[in-house]
Amino acid sequence: MFKAVISDAKLFRNLMSAVSTLVEEANFDLDPGGLKVRAMDPSHVAMVDLDLPKDAFQEYECSQYATVRLSLDGLIRLLKRAKPNETIEITYNVETRKIELTVKDEVKKEFRISTLEAVEEKAPTPKIAFRAKVKMASTSLKEIIEDAQAIGDSVAFEATPEKFTVLVEGELNAARFELDNDSPAVIEFAVDEPSKASFNLTYLADMVRAGASSSEILSLEFSTNMPLKLEFPLPQSGALSYYLAPRIEAE
């Protein structure tokens, strides 16, 4: 038996949309400790990792471990039927393999969602020794990335002990964005060694846009020519994390 009650319908919908930036379907791991979703995009360039501990829910019951696979588009369409302040109850019946989604307000709405055949896709957590970490306001990076999209299709992140720099070059134009380690937008700044890596802007923009809708803060971690980790902290020690492979330019 699985039951989860969500008091913030808007946040949960935004988190499902954040997962859907990379995949159309995903496995939901249900266990007594909470709900987890980890999925890699079809090209294996990026990965999303959502961790919602049981304390992140208004109510949470899970008597046994289960994995259910859902169409994210279908789930998000139903979640949109709930107003931001409405309560959502999600239950899963192991025998029928059906998800029941109930929206509770003046009118009680009940939806039944068919699960898909689970696909074995246990992507391991990347083990990377990150040399640079910057924790900042989500809106600050979101604005930088949106400005960079007007110039080119990839960005270079550079970090030194003094500053974090974003560089973008297009066919005709270029831009440079800098955040000093003591900038008001910076919450935490730690650079063990100078680091530089380039990343695809389309992926990055989708990740930052989706994450910023769920969290006011983000932390980015990277090392020279290594994958990027973007983490958006959530209530009760939950987290939405993305990993993005670097773009290595040919010599």
C-alpha positions in Angstrom: 0.0 0.0 0.0 1.3 3.4 -1.0 -0.3 6.8 -0.1 1.1 10.3 -0.3 -0.7 13.5 0.5 0.8 16.7 -1.1 -0.2 20.1 0.3 1.6 22.1 -2.4 0.0 21.1 -5.7 2.0 23.7 -7.7 5.4 22.6 -6.4 4.7 19.0 -7.2 3.5 19.8 -10.7 6.6 21.9 -11.3 8.8 19.0 -10.1 7.2 16.6 -12.5 7.7 19.2 -15.3 11.3 19.4 -14.3 11.7 15.7 -14.8 9.9 15.9 -18.1 12.5 18.3 -19.5 14.7 15.2 -20.1 12.3 12.2 -20.5 8.8 11.4 -21.5 8.4 8.5 -19.1 10.1 7.7 -15.8 10.3 5.1 -13.1 9.1 6.2 -9.7 10.7 4.4 -6.8 8.4 4.2 -3.8 9.9 3.1 -0.5 9.2 3.7 3.2 11.8 6.5 3.2 10.3 8.6 0.4 9.8 8.9 -3.4 12.7 9.0 -5.8 13.0 9.5 -9.6 16.2 9.1 -11.5 16.3 9.1 -15.3 18.7 9.7 -18.1 17.8 11.4 -21.4 17.8 9.2 -24.5 21.1 10.6 -25.7 22.8 9.9 -22.4 24.0 13.5 -22.2 22.0 14.5 -19.1 20.4 13.0 -16.0 17.8 14.1 -13.5 17.6 13.0 -9.9 14.6 13.9 -7.8 14.6 12.9 -4.1 11.5 13.6 -2.0 11.9 12.2 1.6 8.7 11.2 3.4 8.8 14.4 5.5 8.3 16.4 2.4 4.7 15.2 2.2 1.8 16.1 4.4 1.2 12.4 4.8 3.2 9.5 3.6 2.7 5.7 3.9 4.6 3.0 2.1 4.4 -0.6 3.4 6.6 -2.1 0.7 9.1 -1.1 -2.0 7.6 -0.7 -5.4 8.6 0.8 -8.8 6.0 2.3 -11.1 6.5 3.8 -14.5 4.4 6.7 -15.6 3.9 8.9 -18.7 4.9 12.3 -17.4 2.8 14.2 -19.9 -0.3 12.4 -18.8 0.5 12.9 -15.1 1.2 16.6 -15.6 -2.0 17.1 -17.5 -4.0 15.7 -14.5 -1.9 17.7 -12.0 -2.9 20.9 -13.8 -6.5 20.2 -12.8 -5.5 21.0 -9.3 -5.3 24.6 -8.1 -2.0 25.7 -6.4 -3.6 25.6 -2.9 -5.4 22.3 -3.3 -4.4 19.1 -1.7 -3.5 16.1 -3.8 -3.6 12.5 -2.6 -1.8 9.8 -4.5 -2.3 6.1 -3.9 -1.0 3.0 -5.6 -2.6 -0.4 -5.6 0.0 -3.1 -6.2 -2.6 -5.6 -7.3 -4.4 -3.5 -9.9 -1.2 -1.6 -10.8 -3.2 1.6 -10.9 -2.3 5.1 -9.6 -5.3 7.0 -8.1 -4.9 10.7 -7.9 -7.5 12.6 -5.8 -7.8 16.4 -5.7 -9.5 17.6 -2.6 -11.3 21.0 -2.5 -14.9 22.1 -2.9 -15.3 19.4 -5.5 -13.5 16.1 -5.0 -11.9 15.0 -8.2 -10.6 11.4 -8.7 -8.4 10.3 -11.5 -7.1 6.9 -12.3 -3.7 6.6 -14.1 -2.5 3.4 -15.8 1.1 2.5 -15.1 3.5 1.5 -17.9 5.7 -1.6 -18.1 8.7 -0.8 -15.9 12.0 -0.5 -17.7 15.2 -1.3 -15.9 17.3 1.8 -16.0 19.2 2.2 -12.8 21.6 4.9 -13.6 24.3 5.2 -11.0 25.0 8.5 -9.3 28.0 10.1 -11.0 31.1 10.0 -8.8 32.9 13.1 -9.6 35.5 15.1 -7.6 34.1 18.6 -8.1 36.7 21.4 -7.7 34.4 24.4 -7.9 31.1 25.1 -6.2 28.9 28.2 -6.4 25.6 28.5 -4.5 23.5 31.4 -5.6 20.0 32.7 -6.3 18.3 30.7 -9.0 17.1 33.8 -10.8 20.6 35.1 -11.2 21.8 32.1 -13.2 18.5 31.9 -15.0 18.9 35.5 -16.2 22.5 34.8 -17.3 21.6 31.7 -19.3 18.6 33.5 -21.0 21.0 36.4 -22.0 23.5 33.9 -23.3 20.9 32.2 -25.5 20.7 35.4 -27.5 24.4 34.9 -28.5 25.2 31.3 -29.0 24.4 27.6 -28.4 27.0 26.8 -25.7 28.5 28.4 -22.7 31.8 28.1 -20.9 31.9 28.1 -17.1 35.1 29.3 -15.5 35.8 29.5 -11.7 38.7 30.9 -9.9 39.0 31.6 -6.1 38.0 35.2 -6.9 35.1 34.9 -9.4 32.7 32.8 -11.4 32.5 33.6 -15.1 30.2 32.6 -17.9 31.4 33.0 -21.5 29.4 32.7 -24.7 30.5 33.2 -28.3 28.4 33.3 -31.4 29.2 33.7 -35.1 29.1 37.5 -34.7 28.7 38.4 -31.1 30.1 37.4 -27.7 29.2 38.0 -24.0 30.8 37.7 -20.6 29.0 37.5 -17.3 30.9 37.7 -14.0 30.0 37.0 -10.3 32.6 37.9 -7.7 32.9 35.7 -4.7 31.4 38.4 -2.5 28.5 39.3 -4.9 25.1 39.7 -3.1 23.7 36.9 -5.4 26.3 34.4 -4.1 25.5 32.4 -1.0 28.5 30.1 -1.0 31.7 30.1 -3.0 34.3 27.4 -2.9 37.0 26.8 -5.6 39.7 24.3 -4.8 41.4 24.8 -8.1 40.7 26.9 -11.2 38.2 25.0 -13.4 36.7 25.5 -16.8 34.1 23.5 -18.8 31.6 24.1 -21.7 28.0 23.0 -21.8 25.1 22.8 -24.3 22.9 25.9 -23.7 19.6 24.2 -24.7 19.9 21.5 -22.0 21.2 24.1 -19.5 18.4 26.5 -20.2 15.7 23.9 -19.7 17.3 22.7 -16.5 17.7 26.1 -14.9 14.2 27.2 -16.0 12.6 24.1 -14.6 14.6 24.1 -11.4 14.1 27.8 -10.7 10.3 27.3 -10.7 10.8 24.9 -7.8 13.5 26.5 -5.7 14.9 30.0 -5.1 18.4 28.7 -4.6 20.7 26.5 -6.7 24.2 25.2 -6.4 26.4 24.4 -9.4 29.5 22.2 -9.2 32.0 21.4 -11.9 35.6 20.6 -12.7 37.7 21.1 -15.8 36.0 19.3 -18.7 33.9 17.2 -16.4 30.1 16.9 -16.0 28.1 19.7 -14.3 25.9 19.2 -11.3 23.0 21.5 -10.7 21.2 21.1 -7.4 18.0 22.8 -6.3 17.2 22.3 -2.6 13.6 21.4 -1.7 11.7 21.4 1.6 12.6 18.8 4.3 16.0 18.0 2.8 14.6 17.1 -0.6 16.5 17.9 -3.8 16.1 18.2 -7.5 19.5 17.6 -9.2 20.6 17.6 -12.8 23.9 16.3 -14.3 25.0 17.5 -17.7 28.0 16.1 -19.7 30.5 18.7 -20.9 30.8 19.8 -24.5 34.4 19.0 -25.6 35.5 21.0 -28.5 37.6 19.3 -31.2 41.2 20.4 -31.2 
